[in-house]
């Protein structure tokens, strides 16, 4: 079952936003600088999360398809014997 790309990527973006803003705040940066960096960080987090989930989905679907093919081959070879 494939994972939902949008929800996981959005969660990654929110975590990146608050993480980067917290780091900026603790570093003593101005609120404007923290905001700009947090928005850029959240965009990067969203794209990275979406790409990672799509890669995981591709791996999962490939494994599931391979398992089905192997099972069908075993059933086909078992019925011919």
PDB file of N, CA, C and O in Angstrom, chain B, residues numbered from 101:
ATOM      1  N   UNK B 101       0.833  -1.166   0.000  1.00  0.00           N
ATOM      2  CA  UNK B 101       0.000   0.000   0.000  1.00  0.00           C
ATOM      3  C   UNK B 101       0.892   1.249   0.000  1.00  0.00           C
ATOM      4  O   UNK B 101       1.678   1.451   0.926  1.00  0.00           O
ATOM      5  N   UNK B 102       0.770   2.072  -1.027  1.00  0.00           N
ATOM      6  CA  UNK B 102       1.623   3.259  -1.120  1.00  0.00           C
ATOM      7  C   UNK B 102       1.332   4.274  -0.013  1.00  0.00           C
ATOM      8  O   UNK B 102       0.206   4.389   0.470  1.00  0.00           O
ATOM      9  N   UNK B 103       2.356   4.988   0.364  1.00  0.00           N
ATOM     10  CA  UNK B 103       2.234   6.031   1.380  1.00  0.00           C
ATOM     11  C   UNK B 103       1.692   7.306   0.738  1.00  0.00           C
ATOM     12  O   UNK B 103       1.865   7.522  -0.462  1.00  0.00           O
ATOM     13  N   UNK B 104       1.042   8.143   1.532  1.00  0.00           N
ATOM     14  CA  UNK B 104       0.486   9.391   1.037  1.00  0.00           C
ATOM     15  C   UNK B 104       1.590  10.448   1.004  1.00  0.00           C
ATOM     16  O   UNK B 104       2.129  10.827   2.044  1.00  0.00           O
ATOM     17  N   UNK B 105       1.917  10.915  -0.195  1.00  0.00           N
ATOM     18  CA  UNK B 105       3.037  11.827  -0.382  1.00  0.00           C
ATOM     19  C   UNK B 105       2.754  13.184   0.258  1.00  0.00           C
ATOM     20  O   UNK B 105       3.589  13.706   0.996  1.00  0.00           O
ATOM     21  N   UNK B 106       1.601  13.749  -0.017  1.00  0.00           N
ATOM     22  CA  UNK B 106       1.318  15.118   0.413  1.00  0.00           C
ATOM     23  C   UNK B 106       1.303  15.264   1.936  1.00  0.00           C
ATOM     24  O   UNK B 106       1.870  16.220   2.466  1.00  0.00           O
ATOM     25  N   UNK B 107       0.675  14.347   2.634  1.00  0.00           N
ATOM     26  CA  UNK B 107       0.568  14.497   4.086  1.00  0.00           C
ATOM     27  C   UNK B 107       1.925  14.341   4.770  1.00  0.00           C
ATOM     28  O   UNK B 107       2.237  15.073   5.709  1.00  0.00           O
ATOM     29  N   UNK B 108       2.720  13.402   4.308  1.00  0.00           N
ATOM     30  CA  UNK B 108       4.033  13.193   4.915  1.00  0.00           C
ATOM     31  C   UNK B 108       4.962  14.358   4.578  1.00  0.00           C
ATOM     32  O   UNK B 108       5.709  14.818   5.442  1.00  0.00           O
ATOM     33  N   UNK B 109       4.926  14.838   3.337  1.00  0.00           N
ATOM     34  CA  UNK B 109       5.767  15.965   2.945  1.00  0.00           C
ATOM     35  C   UNK B 109       5.352  17.236   3.688  1.00  0.00           C
ATOM     36  O   UNK B 109       6.201  18.043   4.064  1.00  0.00           O
ATOM     37  N   UNK B 110       4.057  17.411   3.895  1.00  0.00           N
ATOM     38  CA  UNK B 110       3.586  18.579   4.635  1.00  0.00           C
ATOM     39  C   UNK B 110       4.033  18.514   6.093  1.00  0.00           C
ATOM     40  O   UNK B 110       4.406  19.536   6.669  1.00  0.00           O
ATOM     41  N   UNK B 111       4.001  17.351   6.683  1.00  0.00           N
ATOM     42  CA  UNK B 111       4.492  17.192   8.053  1.00  0.00           C
ATOM     43  C   UNK B 111       5.984  17.505   8.145  1.00  0.00           C
ATOM     44  O   UNK B 111       6.432  18.144   9.097  1.00  0.00           O
ATOM     45  N   UNK B 112       6.743  17.057   7.161  1.00  0.00           N
ATOM     46  CA  UNK B 112       8.179  17.360   7.130  1.00  0.00           C
ATOM     47  C   UNK B 112       8.408  18.862   6.993  1.00  0.00           C
ATOM     48  O   UNK B 112       9.310  19.414   7.623  1.00  0.00           O
ATOM     49  N   UNK B 113       7.595  19.525   6.170  1.00  0.00           N
ATOM     50  CA  UNK B 113       7.733  20.967   5.981  1.00  0.00           C
ATOM     51  C   UNK B 113       7.430  21.731   7.263  1.00  0.00           C
ATOM     52  O   UNK B 113       8.130  22.688   7.593  1.00  0.00           O
ATOM     53  N   UNK B 114       6.397  21.319   7.987  1.00  0.00           N
ATOM     54  CA  UNK B 114       6.048  21.988   9.245  1.00  0.00           C
ATOM     55  C   UNK B 114       7.156  21.800  10.275  1.00  0.00           C
ATOM     56  O   UNK B 114       7.523  22.741  10.979  1.00  0.00           O
ATOM     57  N   UNK B 115       7.684  20.592  10.363  1.00  0.00           N
ATOM     58  CA  UNK B 115       8.785  20.345  11.296  1.00  0.00           C
ATOM     59  C   UNK B 115      10.008  21.176  10.936  1.00  0.00           C
ATOM     60  O   UNK B 115      10.660  21.733  11.819  1.00  0.00           O
ATOM     61  N   UNK B 116      10.324  21.263   9.651  1.00  0.00           N
ATOM     62  CA  UNK B 116      11.460  22.077   9.215  1.00  0.00           C
ATOM     63  C   UNK B 116      11.230  23.548   9.518  1.00  0.00           C
ATOM     64  O   UNK B 116      12.152  24.242   9.948  1.00  0.00           O
ATOM     65  N   UNK B 117      10.006  24.036   9.297  1.00  0.00           N
ATOM     66  CA  UNK B 117       9.700  25.441   9.561  1.00  0.00           C
ATOM     67  C   UNK B 117       9.966  25.790  11.018  1.00  0.00           C
ATOM     68  O   UNK B 117      10.683  26.746  11.313  1.00  0.00           O
ATOM     69  N   UNK B 118       9.385  25.011  11.926  1.00  0.00           N
ATOM     70  CA  UNK B 118       9.553  25.324  13.338  1.00  0.00           C
ATOM     71  C   UNK B 118      10.965  25.044  13.831  1.00  0.00           C
ATOM     72  O   UNK B 118      11.469  25.747  14.708  1.00  0.00           O
ATOM     73  N   UNK B 119      11.600  24.028  13.275  1.00  0.00           N
ATOM     74  CA  UNK B 119      12.986  23.736  13.656  1.00  0.00           C
ATOM     75  C   UNK B 119      13.934  24.854  13.258  1.00  0.00           C
ATOM     76  O   UNK B 119      14.758  25.293  14.061  1.00  0.00           O
ATOM     77  N   UNK B 120      13.817  25.312  12.020  1.00  0.00           N
ATOM     78  CA  UNK B 120      14.696  26.386  11.542  1.00  0.00           C
ATOM     79  C   UNK B 120      14.388  27.695  12.266  1.00  0.00           C
ATOM     80  O   UNK B 120      15.304  28.442  12.609  1.00  0.00           O
ATOM     81  N   UNK B 121      13.115  27.975  12.500  1.00  0.00           N
ATOM     82  CA  UNK B 121      12.784  29.217  13.208  1.00  0.00           C
ATOM     83  C   UNK B 121      13.283  29.183  14.648  1.00  0.00           C
ATOM     84  O   UNK B 121      13.736  30.205  15.164  1.00  0.00           O
ATOM     85  N   UNK B 122      13.208  28.040  15.297  1.00  0.00           N
ATOM     86  CA  UNK B 122      13.715  27.913  16.662  1.00  0.00           C
ATOM     87  C   UNK B 122      15.231  28.103  16.694  1.00  0.00           C
ATOM     88  O   UNK B 122      15.753  28.788  17.573  1.00  0.00           O
ATOM     89  N   UNK B 123      15.926  27.507  15.753  1.00  0.00           N
ATOM     90  CA  UNK B 123      17.379  27.665  15.689  1.00  0.00           C
ATOM     91  C   UNK B 123      17.742  29.132  15.450  1.00  0.00           C
ATOM     92  O   UNK B 123      18.664  29.651  16.079  1.00  0.00           O
ATOM     93  N   UNK B 124      17.027  29.797  14.552  1.00  0.00           N
ATOM     94  CA  UNK B 124      17.287  31.212  14.303  1.00  0.00           C
ATOM     95  C   UNK B 124      17.008  32.071  15.519  1.00  0.00           C
ATOM     96  O   UNK B 124      17.758  33.001  15.818  1.00  0.00           O
ATOM     97  N   UNK B 125      15.923  31.760  16.225  1.00  0.00           N
ATOM     98  CA  UNK B 125      15.570  32.527  17.415  1.00  0.00           C
ATOM     99  C   UNK B 125      16.619  32.354  18.509  1.00  0.00           C
ATOM    100  O   UNK B 125      17.011  33.321  19.162  1.00  0.00           O
ATOM    101  N   UNK B 126      17.074  31.107  18.705  1.00  0.00           N
ATOM    102  CA  UNK B 126      18.097  30.844  19.710  1.00  0.00           C
ATOM    103  C   UNK B 126      19.438  31.469  19.343  1.00  0.00           C
ATOM    104  O   UNK B 126      20.251  31.759  20.221  1.00  0.00           O
ATOM    105  N   UNK B 127      19.669  31.675  18.054  1.00  0.00           N
ATOM    106  CA  UNK B 127      20.914  32.303  17.603  1.00  0.00           C
ATOM    107  C   UNK B 127      20.869  33.815  17.713  1.00  0.00           C
ATOM    108  O   UNK B 127      21.887  34.478  17.512  1.00  0.00           O
ATOM    109  N   UNK B 128      19.710  34.372  18.027  1.00  0.00           N
ATOM    110  CA  UNK B 128      19.589  35.809  18.205  1.00  0.00           C
ATOM    111  C   UNK B 128      19.347  36.575  16.920  1.00  0.00           C
ATOM    112  O   UNK B 128      19.629  37.772  16.860  1.00  0.00           O
ATOM    113  N   UNK B 129      18.833  35.919  15.892  1.00  0.00           N
ATOM    114  CA  UNK B 129      18.552  36.605  14.635  1.00  0.00           C
ATOM    115  C   UNK B 129      17.264  37.419  14.750  1.00  0.00           C
ATOM    116  O   UNK B 129      16.446  37.186  15.640  1.00  0.00           O
ATOM    117  N   UNK B 130      17.099  38.367  13.848  1.00  0.00           N
ATOM    118  CA  UNK B 130      15.878  39.171  13.848  1.00  0.00           C
ATOM    119  C   UNK B 130      14.697  38.313  13.410  1.00  0.00           C
ATOM    120  O   UNK B 130      14.884  37.316  12.713  1.00  0.00           O
ATOM    121  N   UNK B 131      13.483  38.686  13.810  1.00  0.00           N
ATOM    122  CA  UNK B 131      12.306  37.903  13.418  1.00  0.00           C
ATOM    123  C   UNK B 131      12.133  37.792  11.901  1.00  0.00           C
ATOM    124  O   UNK B 131      11.700  36.755  11.399  1.00  0.00           O
ATOM    125  N   UNK B 132      12.467  38.849  11.178  1.00  0.00           N
ATOM    126  CA  UNK B 132      12.349  38.805   9.719  1.00  0.00           C
ATOM    127  C   UNK B 132      13.294  37.768   9.119  1.00  0.00           C
ATOM    128  O   UNK B 132      12.906  37.007   8.233  1.00  0.00           O
ATOM    129  N   UNK B 133      14.518  37.742   9.597  1.00  0.00           N
ATOM    130  CA  UNK B 133      15.496  36.772   9.110  1.00  0.00           C
ATOM    131  C   UNK B 133      15.066  35.355   9.463  1.00  0.00           C
ATOM    132  O   UNK B 133      15.178  34.445   8.642  1.00  0.00           O
ATOM    133  N   UNK B 134      14.577  35.167  10.684  1.00  0.00           N
ATOM    134  CA  UNK B 134      14.090  33.843  11.096  1.00  0.00           C
ATOM    135  C   UNK B 134      12.953  33.382  10.196  1.00  0.00           C
ATOM    136  O   UNK B 134      12.900  32.219   9.795  1.00  0.00           O
ATOM    137  N   UNK B 135      12.041  34.303   9.878  1.00  0.00           N
ATOM    138  CA  UNK B 135      10.890  33.966   9.045  1.00  0.00           C
ATOM    139  C   UNK B 135      11.325  33.570   7.642  1.00  0.00           C
ATOM    140  O   UNK B 135      10.869  32.560   7.107  1.00  0.00           O
ATOM    141  N   UNK B 136      12.205  34.363   7.050  1.00  0.00           N
ATOM    142  CA  UNK B 136      12.658  34.050   5.692  1.00  0.00           C
ATOM    143  C   UNK B 136      13.369  32.695   5.645  1.00  0.00           C
ATOM    144  O   UNK B 136      13.114  31.879   4.758  1.00  0.00           O
ATOM    145  N   UNK B 137      14.239  32.475   6.586  1.00  0.00           N
ATOM    146  CA  UNK B 137      14.970  31.204   6.615  1.00  0.00           C
ATOM    147  C   UNK B 137      14.047  30.026   6.896  1.00  0.00           C
ATOM    148  O   UNK B 137      14.227  28.944   6.337  1.00  0.00           O
ATOM    149  N   UNK B 138      13.065  30.234   7.755  1.00  0.00           N
ATOM    150  CA  UNK B 138      12.132  29.155   8.068  1.00  0.00           C
ATOM    151  C   UNK B 138      11.264  28.803   6.866  1.00  0.00           C
ATOM    152  O   UNK B 138      10.979  27.629   6.628  1.00  0.00           O
ATOM    153  N   UNK B 139      10.841  29.815   6.104  1.00  0.00           N
ATOM    154  CA  UNK B 139      10.035  29.537   4.906  1.00  0.00           C
ATOM    155  C   UNK B 139      10.867  28.783   3.873  1.00  0.00           C
ATOM    156  O   UNK B 139      10.389  27.820   3.273  1.00  0.00           O
ATOM    157  N   UNK B 140      12.092  29.211   3.667  1.00  0.00           N
ATOM    158  CA  UNK B 140      12.967  28.511   2.714  1.00  0.00           C
ATOM    159  C   UNK B 140      13.235  27.086   3.195  1.00  0.00           C
ATOM    160  O   UNK B 140      13.229  26.146   2.400  1.00  0.00           O
ATOM    161  N   UNK B 141      13.469  26.932   4.492  1.00  0.00           N
ATOM    162  CA  UNK B 141      13.694  25.594   5.050  1.00  0.00           C
ATOM    163  C   UNK B 141      12.485  24.696   4.916  1.00  0.00           C
ATOM    164  O   UNK B 141      12.625  23.496   4.679  1.00  0.00           O
ATOM    165  N   UNK B 142      11.298  25.263   5.064  1.00  0.00           N
ATOM    166  CA  UNK B 142      10.092  24.444   4.936  1.00  0.00           C
ATOM    167  C   UNK B 142       9.859  24.025   3.488  1.00  0.00           C
ATOM    168  O   UNK B 142       9.388  22.916   3.238  1.00  0.00           O
ATOM    169  N   UNK B 143      10.180  24.888   2.536  1.00  0.00           N
ATOM    170  CA  UNK B 143      10.057  24.514   1.119  1.00  0.00           C
ATOM    171  C   UNK B 143      11.031  23.384   0.792  1.00  0.00           C
ATOM    172  O   UNK B 143      10.671  22.416   0.122  1.00  0.00           O
ATOM    173  N   UNK B 144      12.251  23.517   1.265  1.00  0.00           N
ATOM    174  CA  UNK B 144      13.245  22.458   1.045  1.00  0.00           C
ATOM    175  C   UNK B 144      12.801  21.168   1.732  1.00  0.00           C
ATOM    176  O   UNK B 144      12.948  20.085   1.166  1.00  0.00           O
ATOM    177  N   UNK B 145      12.262  21.273   2.937  1.00  0.00           N
ATOM    178  CA  UNK B 145      11.776  20.090   3.650  1.00  0.00           C
ATOM    179  C   UNK B 145      10.620  19.418   2.933  1.00  0.00           C
ATOM    180  O   UNK B 145      10.530  18.191   2.903  1.00  0.00           O
ATOM    181  N   UNK B 146       9.725  20.230   2.350  1.00  0.00           N
ATOM    182  CA  UNK B 146       8.595  19.670   1.612  1.00  0.00           C
ATOM    183  C   UNK B 146       9.078  18.907   0.378  1.00  0.00           C
ATOM    184  O   UNK B 146       8.642  17.784   0.122  1.00  0.00           O
ATOM    185  N   UNK B 147       9.974  19.522  -0.375  1.00  0.00           N
ATOM    186  CA  UNK B 147      10.478  18.870  -1.594  1.00  0.00           C
ATOM    187  C   UNK B 147      11.254  17.601  -1.237  1.00  0.00           C
ATOM    188  O   UNK B 147      11.077  16.563  -1.874  1.00  0.00           O
ATOM    189  N   UNK B 148      12.109  17.686  -0.223  1.00  0.00           N
ATOM    190  CA  UNK B 148      12.888  16.508   0.178  1.00  0.00           C
ATOM    191  C   UNK B 148      11.977  15.399   0.703  1.00  0.00           C
ATOM    192  O   UNK B 148      12.191  14.225   0.404  1.00  0.00           O
ATOM    193  N   UNK B 149      10.968  15.768   1.480  1.00  0.00           N
ATOM    194  CA  UNK B 149      10.028  14.769   1.990  1.00  0.00           C
ATOM    195  C   UNK B 149       9.233  14.113   0.877  1.00  0.00           C
ATOM    196  O   UNK B 149       9.020  12.901   0.891  1.00  0.00           O
ATOM    197  N   UNK B 150       8.790  14.916  -0.093  1.00  0.00           N
ATOM    198  CA  UNK B 150       8.018  14.364  -1.207  1.00  0.00           C
ATOM    199  C   UNK B 150       8.874  13.416  -2.042  1.00  0.00           C
ATOM    200  O   UNK B 150       8.408  12.349  -2.441  1.00  0.00           O
ATOM    201  N   UNK B 151      10.117  13.798  -2.306  1.00  0.00           N
ATOM    202  CA  UNK B 151      10.999  12.925  -3.081  1.00  0.00           C
ATOM    203  C   UNK B 151      11.308  11.635  -2.335  1.00  0.00           C
ATOM    204  O   UNK B 151      11.359  10.564  -2.939  1.00  0.00           O
ATOM    205  N   UNK B 152      11.514  11.731  -1.031  1.00  0.00           N
ATOM    206  CA  UNK B 152      11.807  10.538  -0.239  1.00  0.00           C
ATOM    207  C   UNK B 152      10.616   9.589  -0.211  1.00  0.00           C
ATOM    208  O   UNK B 152      10.787   8.377  -0.342  1.00  0.00           O
ATOM    209  N   UNK B 153       9.420  10.125  -0.042  1.00  0.00           N
ATOM    210  CA  UNK B 153       8.227   9.267   0.004  1.00  0.00           C
ATOM    211  C   UNK B 153       7.979   8.630  -1.359  1.00  0.00           C
ATOM    212  O   UNK B 153       7.583   7.467  -1.436  1.00  0.00           O
ATOM    213  N   UNK B 154       8.206   9.377  -2.426  1.00  0.00           N
ATOM    214  CA  UNK B 154       8.037   8.789  -3.766  1.00  0.00           C
ATOM    215  C   UNK B 154       9.043   7.675  -4.005  1.00  0.00           C
ATOM    216  O   UNK B 154       8.705   6.659  -4.612  1.00  0.00           O
ATOM    217  N   UNK B 155      10.272   7.850  -3.537  1.00  0.00           N
ATOM    218  CA  UNK B 155      11.273   6.791  -3.679  1.00  0.00           C
ATOM    219  C   UNK B 155      10.871   5.559  -2.862  1.00  0.00           C
ATOM    220  O   UNK B 155      11.003   4.429  -3.333  1.00  0.00           O
ATOM    221  N   UNK B 156      10.390   5.776  -1.663  1.00  0.00           N
ATOM    222  CA  UNK B 156       9.944   4.652  -0.826  1.00  0.00           C
ATOM    223  C   UNK B 156       8.764   3.946  -1.480  1.00  0.00           C
ATOM    224  O   UNK B 156       8.702   2.717  -1.483  1.00  0.00           O
ATOM    225  N   UNK B 157       7.827   4.713  -2.035  1.00  0.00           N
ATOM    226  CA  UNK B 157       6.687   4.103  -2.723  1.00  0.00           C
ATOM    227  C   UNK B 157       7.146   3.261  -3.908  1.00  0.00           C
ATOM    228  O   UNK B 157       6.628   2.166  -4.128  1.00  0.00           O
ATOM    229  N   UNK B 158       8.110   3.763  -4.668  1.00  0.00           N
ATOM    230  CA  UNK B 158       8.615   3.006  -5.821  1.00  0.00           C
ATOM    231  C   UNK B 158       9.242   1.692  -5.366  1.00  0.00           C
ATOM    232  O   UNK B 158       9.040   0.655  -5.998  1.00  0.00           O
ATOM    233  N   UNK B 159       9.993   1.733  -4.284  1.00  0.00           N
ATOM    234  CA  UNK B 159      10.621   0.519  -3.758  1.00  0.00           C
ATOM    235  C   UNK B 159       9.561  -0.466  -3.267  1.00  0.00           C
ATOM    236  O   UNK B 159       9.645  -1.663  -3.544  1.00  0.00           O
ATOM    237  N   UNK B 160       8.572   0.036  -2.544  1.00  0.00           N
ATOM    238  CA  UNK B 160       7.511  -0.846  -2.029  1.00  0.00           C
ATOM    239  C   UNK B 160       6.706  -1.486  -3.159  1.00  0.00           C
ATOM    240  O   UNK B 160       6.419  -2.682  -3.114  1.00  0.00           O
ATOM    241  N   UNK B 161       6.343  -0.705  -4.158  1.00  0.00           N
ATOM    242  CA  UNK B 161       5.555  -1.235  -5.266  1.00  0.00           C
ATOM    243  C   UNK B 161       6.369  -2.250  -6.057  1.00  0.00           C
ATOM    244  O   UNK B 161       5.840  -3.274  -6.488  1.00  0.00           O
ATOM    245  N   UNK B 162       7.654  -1.967  -6.248  1.00  0.00           N
ATOM    246  CA  UNK B 162       8.514  -2.917  -6.950  1.00  0.00           C
ATOM    247  C   UNK B 162       8.609  -4.234  -6.186  1.00  0.00           C
ATOM    248  O   UNK B 162       8.557  -5.308  -6.786  1.00  0.00           O
ATOM    249  N   UNK B 163       8.748  -4.155  -4.873  1.00  0.00           N
ATOM    250  CA  UNK B 163       8.836  -5.374  -4.058  1.00  0.00           C
ATOM    251  C   UNK B 163       7.527  -6.146  -4.091  1.00  0.00           C
ATOM    252  O   UNK B 163       7.529  -7.374  -4.169  1.00  0.00           O
ATOM    253  N   UNK B 164       6.407  -5.429  -4.032  1.00  0.00           N
ATOM    254  CA  UNK B 164       5.109  -6.106  -4.079  1.00  0.00           C
ATOM    255  C   UNK B 164       4.883  -6.768  -5.437  1.00  0.00           C
ATOM    256  O   UNK B 164       4.372  -7.886  -5.502  1.00  0.00           O
ATOM    257  N   UNK B 165       5.257  -6.093  -6.508  1.00  0.00           N
ATOM    258  CA  UNK B 165       5.094  -6.671  -7.842  1.00  0.00           C
ATOM    259  C   UNK B 165       5.999  -7.885  -8.009  1.00  0.00           C
ATOM    260  O   UNK B 165       5.587  -8.891  -8.586  1.00  0.00           O
ATOM    261  N   UNK B 166       7.220  -7.797  -7.513  1.00  0.00           N
ATOM    262  CA  UNK B 166       8.139  -8.933  -7.585  1.00  0.00           C
ATOM    263  C   UNK B 166       7.623 -10.131  -6.821  1.00  0.00           C
ATOM    264  O   UNK B 166       7.771 -11.270  -7.265  1.00  0.00           O
ATOM    265  N   UNK B 167       7.021  -9.879  -5.678  1.00  0.00           N
ATOM    266  CA  UNK B 167       6.457 -10.969  -4.874  1.00  0.00           C
ATOM    267  C   UNK B 167       5.300 -11.635  -5.616  1.00  0.00           C
ATOM    268  O   UNK B 167       5.184 -12.860  -5.615  1.00  0.00           O
ATOM    269  N   UNK B 168       4.445 -10.831  -6.249  1.00  0.00           N
ATOM    270  CA  UNK B 168       3.319 -11.380  -6.999  1.00  0.00           C
ATOM    271  C   UNK B 168       3.802 -12.212  -8.189  1.00  0.00           C
ATOM    272  O   UNK B 168       3.264 -13.287  -8.455  1.00  0.00           O
ATOM    273  N   UNK B 169       4.800 -11.724  -8.893  1.00  0.00           N
ATOM    274  CA  UNK B 169       5.341 -12.467 -10.043  1.00  0.00           C
ATOM    275  C   UNK B 169       5.936 -13.781  -9.583  1.00  0.00           C
ATOM    276  O   UNK B 169       5.720 -14.816 -10.213  1.00  0.00           O
ATOM    277  N   UNK B 170       6.689 -13.753  -8.484  1.00  0.00           N
ATOM    278  CA  UNK B 170       7.300 -14.975  -7.962  1.00  0.00           C
ATOM    279  C   UNK B 170       6.225 -15.972  -7.542  1.00  0.00           C
ATOM    280  O   UNK B 170       6.354 -17.169  -7.799  1.00  0.00           O
ATOM    281  N   UNK B 171       5.167 -15.485  -6.899  1.00  0.00           N
ATOM    282  CA  UNK B 171       4.078 -16.359  -6.463  1.00  0.00           C
ATOM    283  C   UNK B 171       3.363 -16.973  -7.668  1.00  0.00           C
ATOM    284  O   UNK B 171       3.035 -18.159  -7.653  1.00  0.00           O
ATOM    285  N   UNK B 172       3.122 -16.182  -8.699  1.00  0.00           N
ATOM    286  CA  UNK B 172       2.455 -16.704  -9.890  1.00  0.00           C
ATOM    287  C   UNK B 172       3.325 -17.731 -10.608  1.00  0.00           C
ATOM    288  O   UNK B 172       2.813 -18.723 -11.129  1.00  0.00           O
ATOM    289  N   UNK B 173       4.647 -17.498 -10.639  1.00  0.00           N
ATOM    290  CA  UNK B 173       5.535 -18.471 -11.269  1.00  0.00           C
ATOM    291  C   UNK B 173       5.530 -19.784 -10.507  1.00  0.00           C
ATOM    292  O   UNK B 173       5.520 -20.857 -11.111  1.00  0.00           O
ATOM    293  N   UNK B 174       5.537 -19.701  -9.165  1.00  0.00           N
ATOM    294  CA  UNK B 174       5.517 -20.928  -8.371  1.00  0.00           C
ATOM    295  C   UNK B 174       4.200 -21.681  -8.569  1.00  0.00           C
ATOM    296  O   UNK B 174       4.203 -22.908  -8.668  1.00  0.00           O
ATOM    297  N   UNK B 175       3.076 -20.961  -8.627  1.00  0.00           N
ATOM    298  CA  UNK B 175       1.781 -21.619  -8.872  1.00  0.00           C
ATOM    299  C   UNK B 175       1.761 -22.252 -10.256  1.00  0.00           C
ATOM    300  O   UNK B 175       1.254 -23.361 -10.425  1.00  0.00           O
ATOM    301  N   UNK B 176       2.307 -21.560 -11.241  1.00  0.00           N
ATOM    302  CA  UNK B 176       2.299 -22.064 -12.611  1.00  0.00           C
ATOM    303  C   UNK B 176       3.215 -23.287 -12.728  1.00  0.00           C
ATOM    304  O   UNK B 176       2.844 -24.264 -13.379  1.00  0.00           O
ATOM    305  N   UNK B 177       4.379 -23.254 -12.123  1.00  0.00           N
ATOM    306  CA  UNK B 177       5.293 -24.387 -12.183  1.00  0.00           C
ATOM    307  C   UNK B 177       4.758 -25.553 -11.364  1.00  0.00           C
ATOM    308  O   UNK B 177       4.992 -26.706 -11.729  1.00  0.00           O
ATOM    309  N   UNK B 178       4.063 -25.298 -10.292  1.00  0.00           N
ATOM    310  CA  UNK B 178       3.501 -26.368  -9.456  1.00  0.00           C
ATOM    311  C   UNK B 178       2.365 -27.091 -10.138  1.00  0.00           C
ATOM    312  O   UNK B 178       2.193 -28.293  -9.935  1.00  0.00           O
ATOM    313  N   UNK B 179       1.575 -26.384 -10.951  1.00  0.00           N
ATOM    314  CA  UNK B 179       0.455 -27.018 -11.626  1.00  0.00           C
ATOM    315  C   UNK B 179       0.901 -27.837 -12.833  1.00  0.00           C
ATOM    316  O   UNK B 179       0.207 -28.771 -13.233  1.00  0.00           O
ATOM    317  N   UNK B 180       2.053 -27.499 -13.420  1.00  0.00           N
ATOM    318  CA  UNK B 180       2.547 -28.236 -14.585  1.00  0.00           C
ATOM    319  C   UNK B 180       3.281 -29.498 -14.190  1.00  0.00           C
ATOM    320  O   UNK B 180       3.427 -30.395 -15.019  1.00  0.00           O
ATOM    321  N   UNK B 181       3.749 -29.605 -12.959  1.00  0.00           N
ATOM    322  CA  UNK B 181       4.543 -30.765 -12.560  1.00  0.00           C
ATOM    323  C   UNK B 181       3.736 -31.998 -12.366  1.00  0.00           C
ATOM    324  O   UNK B 181       4.283 -33.048 -12.028  1.00  0.00           O
TER     325      UNK B 181
END
